[in-house]
Amino acid sequence: MSITIDSTIEQVNNYLKEKLNINEEILKKIKEERIDGEALILLRKCDFKNLGIKLKDRNIIKNIEKNLLKMKIDVEKDDLYGKIPNLDSANIWDFLESNNMIKLGDKLKYIKYVFIKYQPPLQDKKDELYKYFQKFLKLEENIIEQIVENLKDFLSYQEQDFEEQCQELNILEEDEQYKLKLIIELIKSNNKTADELLSETTNINKKIKKIKINGKNLNLNNLNIKLKKLIGLNVNDIISLKGDYNLYSMIEIYDYGTSQNEITRGLRNPISEFQKLKIM
């Protein structure tokens, strides 16, 4: 028997009972707190302690699935996801603060869904990151400034290092630590995607040495094209050449939702005129 992100509360209970021999009293708490497969992945040290699960058992559970950001296929149909307010809402956390009876499993998933829906800027956009942290974290301005300035340290953290960094910055509230951890994971994931796309496009450009426009060859290596938005020209950027020829952007970066309801980036041909180009 194994546990996945789609495992039900009952399946989680059965797994913990069989694999870890956890007693019925603790299993009852887990069931009451609505801990399904996704929530089990998100449990923090404090949650294990409050539920009565030993830390040695926590290490076994952690090996089930380490990707905190993994999403269910139908997450947008989830009632919790539907409760996330618009981004311009005065307080994005109203749902949690107005409902003292919300169960632990639902609370952890709701916080995760907020950041999945409203993802942070890339790590080099410091001004945008500062505003993002201000909106989503309940921390003093000087602490947010330190997080932004020392973001590289957070991005390379190990779990113990992260906890120590939070202590050093006086981020003691467990919910705020959890929010910050999710944001850091998303920034790491987004920057990895950007780097992969840049590498992919570089390889493509190395292979495409020449293009033919209306019967004439142009050597791409001789064209002075500045990249915008990570890779390629914007769709509306058309460089006019002498004569009757135009050079169009061949590649556009766009965001799309995957079957796992994650936001990622892809490459596509942005305009129909691309069909006129012939790769030599």
C-alpha positions in Angstrom: 0.0 0.0 0.0 1.3 3.5 -0.8 0.1 7.1 -0.4 -0.2 9.7 -3.1 -1.5 13.2 -3.2 -4.9 11.9 -4.2 -5.2 9.5 -1.3 -8.3 9.9 0.8 -8.5 10.5 4.6 -9.4 6.8 5.1 -6.5 5.6 2.9 -4.1 7.8 4.9 -5.4 6.4 8.2 -5.1 2.8 6.9 -1.5 3.5 5.7 -0.4 5.0 9.0 -2.0 2.2 10.9 -0.3 -0.6 8.8 3.1 1.0 8.3 3.7 2.9 11.5 1.3 1.1 13.9 -0.1 4.4 15.0 -2.7 4.0 17.8 -6.4 4.6 17.3 -6.5 7.8 19.4 -4.0 9.5 17.0 -5.7 8.1 14.0 -9.0 9.6 15.2 -7.3 13.0 15.5 -5.9 12.7 11.9 -9.4 11.9 10.7 -10.9 14.8 12.6 -8.4 17.2 11.2 -9.1 16.0 7.6 -5.6 14.9 6.8 -5.7 13.3 3.3 -2.8 12.5 1.1 -2.1 16.1 0.1 -2.4 17.4 3.6 -0.1 14.7 4.9 2.7 16.0 2.7 2.2 19.5 4.0 2.3 18.7 7.8 4.9 20.7 9.7 6.9 19.7 12.8 4.5 21.5 15.1 1.6 19.6 13.4 3.1 16.2 14.0 3.7 17.2 17.7 0.1 18.4 18.1 -1.2 15.2 16.5 0.9 13.0 18.6 3.0 11.5 15.8 6.7 10.9 16.7 9.4 12.7 14.8 11.0 9.4 13.7 7.7 8.5 12.1 7.6 11.9 10.4 10.8 11.1 8.5 9.1 8.0 7.1 6.1 10.0 6.1 8.3 12.7 4.4 9.7 10.1 2.0 6.2 9.5 0.5 6.3 12.7 -1.5 8.6 15.7 -1.2 7.0 18.0 -3.7 5.0 20.4 -1.7 3.7 22.1 -4.8 2.3 19.1 -6.5 -1.4 19.6 -7.3 -4.4 17.4 -7.7 -5.7 17.1 -11.3 -9.1 18.7 -10.4 -7.9 21.2 -7.9 -9.9 24.1 -9.5 -13.1 22.1 -8.7 -12.1 21.9 -5.0 -14.3 23.9 -2.6 -11.3 25.3 -0.8 -9.8 26.6 -4.1 -13.1 28.2 -4.9 -13.0 30.2 -1.6 -9.8 32.1 -2.6 -10.8 35.8 -3.1 -9.7 38.1 -5.9 -6.2 39.4 -5.7 -7.4 42.9 -4.9 -9.2 41.7 -1.8 -8.3 43.7 1.3 -7.3 40.6 3.2 -6.5 37.4 1.2 -6.7 35.4 4.5 -10.2 36.4 5.5 -11.4 32.8 5.1 -8.9 31.5 7.6 -9.3 34.3 10.1 -13.1 34.3 10.1 -13.3 30.5 10.6 -11.8 29.4 13.8 -13.2 25.9 13.3 -11.4 25.2 10.0 -9.6 21.8 10.2 -5.8 21.6 9.9 -5.8 19.7 6.6 -8.0 22.2 5.0 -6.0 25.1 6.4 -2.7 23.9 5.0 -4.2 23.2 1.6 -6.0 26.5 1.4 -2.7 28.4 2.1 -1.0 26.4 -0.6 -3.8 27.0 -3.1 -3.5 30.8 -2.6 0.1 30.7 -3.6 -0.5 28.4 -6.5 -3.2 30.7 -7.8 -1.2 33.9 -7.2 2.4 33.0 -7.8 5.4 35.2 -6.8 7.5 37.2 -9.3 10.9 35.9 -10.5 13.8 36.3 -8.0 15.5 39.2 -9.9 12.4 41.4 -9.6 13.1 42.8 -6.1 10.5 45.6 -6.1 7.7 43.3 -7.2 8.8 40.7 -4.7 8.8 43.2 -1.9 5.2 44.2 -2.7 4.2 40.5 -3.0 5.7 39.6 0.4 3.9 42.6 1.9 0.6 41.5 0.6 0.8 37.8 1.5 2.9 37.7 4.7 2.2 39.4 8.0 5.7 40.5 8.8 7.4 43.7 9.7 8.8 45.8 6.8 12.4 45.4 7.9 12.0 41.6 7.9 10.6 41.6 4.4 13.5 43.8 3.3 15.9 41.3 4.7 14.2 38.4 3.0 14.3 40.1 -0.4 18.0 41.1 0.1 19.0 37.6 1.3 16.7 35.7 -1.1 19.6 33.6 -2.6 20.3 32.2 0.9 16.7 31.1 1.2 16.6 29.6 -2.3 19.5 27.3 -1.4 18.2 26.3 2.0 18.0 22.9 3.5 15.1 22.4 5.9 17.2 22.9 9.1 18.8 26.0 7.5 15.4 27.4 6.7 14.2 27.1 10.3 17.4 28.7 11.6 17.0 31.6 9.1 13.5 32.1 10.2 14.6 32.2 13.8 17.4 34.7 13.0 14.9 37.0 11.3 12.4 36.6 14.1 9.8 34.9 12.0 8.4 32.8 14.8 4.8 32.4 13.7 4.4 28.9 12.3 1.9 29.9 9.7 4.1 32.7 8.4 7.1 30.3 8.2 4.9 27.9 6.2 3.8 30.7 3.8 7.3 31.8 3.3 8.5 28.2 2.6 5.8 27.8 -0.1 6.8 31.1 -1.7 10.4 30.1 -1.7 9.6 26.7 -3.3 7.6 28.5 -6.0 10.4 31.0 -6.8 12.8 28.1 -7.1 10.5 26.2 -9.4 9.7 29.3 -11.6 13.4 30.2 -12.0 14.3 26.6 -12.8 11.7 26.7 -15.5 13.0 30.0 -16.9 16.6 28.6 -17.0 15.5 25.5 -18.8 13.6 27.5 -21.4 16.6 29.7 -22.0 18.8 26.7 -22.5 16.3 25.1 -24.8 16.0 28.2 -27.0 19.8 28.6 -27.1 20.1 25.1 -28.5 17.4 25.8 -31.1 19.1 29.0 -32.2 22.4 27.0 -32.6 20.7 24.6 -34.9 18.8 27.2 -37.0 21.7 28.9 -38.8 19.7 30.3 -41.8 16.2 31.1 -42.7 14.8 31.9 -46.1 12.4 34.9 -46.6 10.9 35.2 -50.1 13.7 33.2 -51.6 16.6 35.0 -49.9 18.8 33.6 -47.1 19.5 35.5 -43.9 22.2 34.4 -41.5 20.8 34.6 -38.0 24.2 35.0 -36.5 24.6 38.4 -38.2 21.3 39.8 -36.8 21.5 42.0 -33.7 18.4 41.0 -31.8 17.9 41.9 -28.2 16.0 39.3 -26.1 12.9 40.4 -24.3 10.9 38.6 -21.6 13.6 36.0 -21.1 13.6 34.7 -24.7 12.6 36.0 -28.1 11.0 39.1 -29.2 7.5 40.2 -28.2 4.8 39.2 -30.6 4.4 42.8 -31.8 8.1 43.4 -32.4 8.7 43.3 -36.1 12.1 44.4 -37.4 11.9 46.0 -40.8 14.8 45.2 -43.2 15.9 47.1 -46.2 13.9 46.0 -49.2 10.6 44.1 -49.1 11.5 41.7 -46.3 10.4 41.6 -42.7 11.9 39.5 -39.9 9.4 38.2 -37.4 9.8 36.7 -33.9 9.9 33.0 -34.4 9.4 32.1 -30.7 7.0 33.4 -28.1 7.0 32.5 -24.4 3.5 31.9 -22.9 2.0 30.7 -19.6 -0.4 27.8 -19.6 -2.1 25.5 -17.1 -1.0 21.8 -17.1 -3.2 18.8 -16.5 -2.1 19.0 -12.9 -3.4 22.6 -12.7 0.1 24.0 -12.4 1.2 27.1 -14.2 4.2 26.6 -16.4 5.7 28.1 -19.6 6.1 26.9 -23.1 7.3 27.9 -26.6 5.1 28.5 -29.7 5.2 30.2 -33.1 3.4 33.5 -32.4 2.1 34.6 -35.8 0.8 33.0 -39.0 3.6 34.6 -41.1 5.9 32.1 -39.5 4.6 29.6 -42.1 6.3 31.7 -44.8 9.7 31.0 -43.3 11.7 27.9 -44.5 14.4 26.4 -42.4 17.5 25.7 -44.5 
